[in-house]
Amino acid sequence: MGYNRIAGHEDVIGLLRLAMNRQRLAHGYIFEGVPGCGKRLVARELAKALLCESGLDEGCGHCQSCLKFETQNHPDYLEIEPDGKSVKVEQIEALQSFVLIKPYSGARKVVVVDEAQTMTASAQNRLLKLIEEPPAYATLIFVTNQADALLPTILSRCQVVSFSRLNPPVIEAWLIEAHGVESGVARVASNFADGSIAKALMLATSEVFSQTRQDAFDILKALMKRDPLEGLFKLQKYSADKVLATSLIELMIIWYRDISALSVDPESAKIFSQDKRSDLIELLGKTQKSPWLDCLDILDQTARALNSNANTSLAMHAMALKIQEVMHDNSRRGPV
Ligand SMILES: [Zn+2]
């Protein structure tokens, strides 16, 4: 197993393979990109490839070196992550001693520093000499979500490799294939994940997220009824916490978008919640009206209000009343 276990980032991986094939590798790399997008995984695969005995442009997965690497038992590989909140000068001193001793088993030594933006100023200063005159066998890879937190000297001596945000369809496919996530959940989670595969997985497997998604659906159903109290009652749990309330509103927006799309085309393939298509169509059958776009306007207004520091409880209350109004008041047209 080599790079094929990585979701997306074909551009970066192509570049690294090319450098490997042409033996044009840098001694220092800075892998930069949003948290959780897969930078560290690629760094580890590059390290494995550099140490591999096969001469391929990625780790072969079978040689002694790859086997040791896989079992986190490779004498020529070191991975450093923050000790508490930062990477400290003592850790960099240990890194230095590690690098300065010649490779134990192969031709190279590789170090990955994760969360490199947390290196303290003295830790970074301690690195400078090594970065300026690295031993020929050494490769250092700094993984960071904030390259500009590194000293200009470090930046200028390393090759910066930028990782783009992953597209939702890439994340969605990865959630389904690598983690067996159910397709509807995978689609919603991937669209919430902000390009981060780690966040998507966290959401897809989070109880809170799936409960909030279910609550958003139940609230939508309650607001379709004429009983104003039921919707408000279900909203109560979200009225005290702005972060939770904002997630709820975003998830409600997804439900209303789906129901709106299905009201136009019951076969629509574009809906997020493929897993709930029949539930949504059943709901559509219970109303003569099509106030979905008005509801979406109201939710957008509420999201903006929460974002600009409105009182959470009041904003949620007003949202529920307005949605009920457009659902049930035949004399009204459009949102309030
Ligand atoms: Zn190998």
Boltz pocket constraint, residues with backbone or C-beta under 6 A from the ligand:
constraints:
  - pocket:
      binder: B
      contacts: [[A, 48], [A, 52], [A, 53], [A, 54], [A, 58], [A, 59], [A, 60], [A, 61], [A, 62], [A, 63], [A, 64], [A, 65], [A, 66], [A, 67]]
      max_distance: 6.0
